[in-house]
């Protein structure tokens, strides 16, 4: 199959790495506005399957011709380009998937479902770590229990060697990270859809060594489409972000000081958004692509045969020292690569636009993750 990869940044590298090592992918067209990024990616991956191109993803006149002739197009560019790219995919008649990152954009993409179905294609946003793996595990757990009452997702990427002041490294865009910490968290409480403040409902959880006690708190985007998909089916549904103890309080201080605000302030006659300044400062002062781990625990409470039942899925993935690939790159980039390949092979049969929990066959997806050394462990206490 021939796949178009839009975006040659950090996640684009992980996606290209995985696609290039898949036997039935014969060509990957890697396109970005910055030719130097594409060259760097191709040199790093080192595969003859990759073909370079240049594209401005804001211009459908450039994107659509690239999409035509491919079985699937993948977006690894910032979320605010994804609706335009999904629109272009419909016009080109090519299946499309992206990493999501913003519920409003995802819902816009899902509104293209009728047109996508008419074109015989499939659009799936939110195909990364979480949203992505978390959505698919939610669907799998729902299949295994006769009645589901609660779904709780605890997930995060953390450095293996936390350093002051935040005990965190930049694993993806700092602007996306700030968004997680500052915008409302959508959850289900007592059967009702509710928007809650981020950085609240702090709790402690325990993971196996070397992690031990971690903290977690509500954050924006973790549940994505799940509250809409499970509304009327569960009483409780939430997602909380995992970090080392003390991280939440430090971010709260930044919030309270106004350093995450979008409102401009005047500095020497120039307007500056504190959020933009903070993003640049984080990029400059926090480590990038350092050894990390991705953690996820999805817990279900419900009934089976009229008896109370709990079910848990747990993922712990580590930095790949041999290939110098962060765990967040693996769990995010490999996930969307798998889904794109499933689309290309026809293993995802639905046509239209769907979130992953309503479209990706969970068992087959987990089988492919396991082949890449990303294992999900199920327990039922």
N, C-alpha and C positions, 0 to 999 in steps of 0.2 A: 504494500500500500504506500501511497505518497501522502505525506502530512505536511501542512504548513504550520510553522511555529513563528508566531509574531511576538517579538521581544527577546533580546539577547542578554538580559541582565542575569542576576544571580539565579533566579528560578528557571530562566530559560536555559541556562547551562545544565542544570540537573535534568530537565525534560529532554534536551537534546542528547545527553549522555545515555539516558535510558532508551530512547527511541533508536539510537544508533546501534544498540546492542540487542535489538529485537530482530530475529531472522526474517519475519514477513514484512518488515518496514524496509522498503528498498530505497526510498529517498525522503529526506527531510529538508524542506526549504526554510532556511532561517532568515527572517527579515526584520530589520530594525532601521530606525532613522539614522542611527550612528553606525557607519560601516566599520569603524574601529572595534566596536563591541562585538559585531558579528565575526570579525576576523579573530578576535581574542577567544571567543567561544569555540570557533572551529579548530583553532590551534590546540585548545585545551582538550576538546573531545577527541580529536585526532581520528576522524572517520571519513572515508571517501563517500559515505552516504549523504553527507551534508552539502547543501548547495546554498551559496550566499545570495542575498538580494537586499535591496534597499527599499523601504516603504515608509510613508507618513501615514500612520494608522488613523489620522483625522480625516483622510481623504479617501472616500469609498471608491473613487475613480482609480486609485492605485491598488486598493485592497482587493476589490472584486476580481480583477484579472489574475492576481496571485492565487486566490482561492480556487478559481476554476481549474479543473484538472487534478485537484487534490481530493482525497476521500474525506478528510477531516481537517479543520483549522483549529489551532490552539492559541488562546490569548494568554501571554505571560507579561502583559503590560498593565499599568495601573488601572484600577477598577473603573475609573470614570470614562475610559475608552470602550468598555465592554458592550454597552448597548449599541453603539454605532457599529461595532464589529459584528455583533449578532444580527443586526439589521442587514449588513453587507452579506453575511453568510446566507441569509434567506434569499436575497437577491441573486446570489451566486449558485444557490441550490446545493450547498455544502454543509455537512454537519459541523457543529461548533461546540467547544467547551472552553471554560475559563476558570480562573481561580477565585472569582467572586470578590468578597471583601466589603460589599455595601448592599444592604437589603433593598434599598430603594431602587438601585440599578438592577438587581436580580429580579425584582418584581416587574420592572419594565421589560426585561428580556422574556419573562414568562408570558407576557401579553402577546408575544409573537407566535404563540403556540399554533393557532389556527393556520396562519400563513406557512409556518414551518411544516405542518402536517400536509398541507396542500402540495408543498414542494417535495415531500417524501424524505425530509431530513429531521435530524434531532438536535436540539439545543439543550445543553446541560451546563448551567453556571455552578459555582461553588464546588469545584472539584479538587480542593487542596487537602490540607491536614484537618483543620476544622475552621469553617465549614468544609465538609468533604468526607473524610473518614468518619467523623462523628455522626453525620447524617446517615451514612450507610450502616453504621453499627446500630443506630436507633431503629432503622428499618428491620435489621436482622433480629434484634431483641423482640420487637413487636410481633414478628412471625413466630417466635418460639413460645410466647406466653399467650394463653387463651384470653386473658384480660390484663391490660396494663393500667396501672394507676399512677405511677411516677417514673419519670426518666430524668436522670441527673448526669450531666457531662462535666468532667473536670479535666482540663487539658492545658498544655503549655509547652513552650520550648525554653529551656534554661541552660546556662553555661555549666560545664562540668567543674570549672574552677571559678566560682563567683568572686568578683572583685568589687571593692568600693567604687563609687558611692551607692550604686543601685543594685549590685549583684546580678547584673543583666548585660547581655551583649546584643548588638543589632543583628537580628536573624532575618528581618525583612524590612520594608520601608518604615523609617521612624515616623512618618506622617500617618501611616496606617496604624502604627502602635499608639500614637497620641489619640487617634480617633477611637480606638478601643477603650481608652481610659476616660474619655470625656463625653461620649454620646450614650443615650439611653440603651438599656438592655431590655430586650423583649422576651418575656417568659410567660408561662401559664401558672397561675396561682389560684387554687380552689376552683379550677375549671374555667377561669376567666383569663383572657389575654390582657396582660398588664405591661406597662413600660416602667422600669425601675432605674434608679440612679446607678451609674457605674461606680466601681470601687466601694460598693456596700456589701452587706451580708458576709463579712469576713469570717472565714472558718479555717480550721486546721485539718489537714489530711496527712496520712502516713503512707509513704511509698517504700518499697524495699531499698536496702543499702545500694549505692552510697547516698541516696537522697534523704531518707528519713522524713522528718517533719517538714511539711511545706504549708504555705498558706494559699488560700484561693478566695476569689471575690468575683462579683458580677462584672461583666464587661460587655461592650457593644459588639454585636456580630456573631457571637458564639453559637447562638441558637439559629440564626438566619431564618430559613423558611420552616424550620421544624414546628414552631408554635402554630403556624397556619396549617401544616399538614396533619398535626395531631390534635387540633382543636376539637373538642367534643369527644375525644377518645381517651384523654388522660386528665387527671386532677392536678398534677404538678409536672412541670417541665422547666429546667433551667440549665444554664451553662456558666461555669466559673473558670477563671484563668488561674493557672498554677504559677507560683513564684516562690523564691526563697523568703523566709520570714523577715518582715520589716520593709519589704518592697512597697507594699500598698500604702503605708503611712508616708513614705518619702514622696510618692507620686501625688498623694493628697496635698502635701505641702506645695508642690509645684502648681497644682490646680488652684489652691487657695490664694497663691501669690499672683495668679492671673497669667502665668507663663504658658498655659495651654490655650489661652484665649485667641479667638479669631479677630477680635476688635483691634484695629491699628492704634499704635501710640506714636506720638511725634518725637523723633530723636534727631536733633540737629537739622531740623527743617524737613526731614524725610519720614514718611509713614512706614512703620514696621509692624507686622503682625507678630505678637509674642510667640505664637505657635510655630511660625516659620523659623524664627530665631532659635527656639528650643530644638526643633528638628535638626537644624544645622549643627548646633552644639552637641547634640547626642551623637550625630554621625562622626563628629571630630573627636569626641572624647571616650566613646564606648567602643569596645572591641568589635570586630566584624569577622565572620566566618571562623570563629574560634571553636575548639572542641565543645560540643553541646549534646543535649539529649532532648528527645521529644517524649512527653508523657501524656497518656490519655487513659481515663477510666470512665466508662459509661455504665451506670447502675440503673437497674430496672426493679420496680416493685409492682407486683400484681398477683394474679391467681392462676393456678393450673389445677384443673380438676376440683375446683372449689376450695383449694388449699392455698394459703398465703405462700408466695414464692418470691425469691430474690434471684437476680441474674446479673453478673458483672462481666464486662469485657475490659481487658487491660492491655495497653500497648506501652512498651518501653523500648525506644530505639536510640542508638548511639552514633556519634560522629564516625565517619568512615576514614580512618587514618591512612589506609592504603591508597585511596583515591582522593583524599582531601576534600570530601564532600560533607557538609554539615548535615546533621540529622534532620533539621528543618527543611533543607533542600531535598533530602531523600523522601521524607514523608509527604511533602507538598508536591514536589516535581514528579516523583514517581507515580503518585496517585493520579494526577491528571494525565500522565502518559498512558497509564493502564486504561483509563476510561476512554481516551481517544482511540486507543487500539481496539478496545471492545466495540466502539462505534464503527471503526473501519472494517472489522470482521463481521459485523452484523449480529454481534452477541447482545446488543441492546436493541430490541426490536420495536419499541414504541417510537412513534413519529409525532413530532410536535416539540414543545418546550417544557421541560420538567426539571424540578430539583433532583439531586442525586438519590434522595430517599424514596422517590417515586419512579425511578427509572433504572438504576444500576443494580443488576443482580448481585446481592451481597456475597453469597458464597463464592461465586466466580471471582469477584473482585478481591476477596481476602486470599484466595488461592494464589492470585498473581502477586499480591503484596508479599506473601510468604516466600515465593520464589526469589524475591529481592532481599530476603533477610529481615523483613518487617513483619513480625509475628503478633497475632492477637490471641490472647489467652482468655478462655472462658471459665468462669467459676460459678457455682451455684451453692451457696452455703446452706 
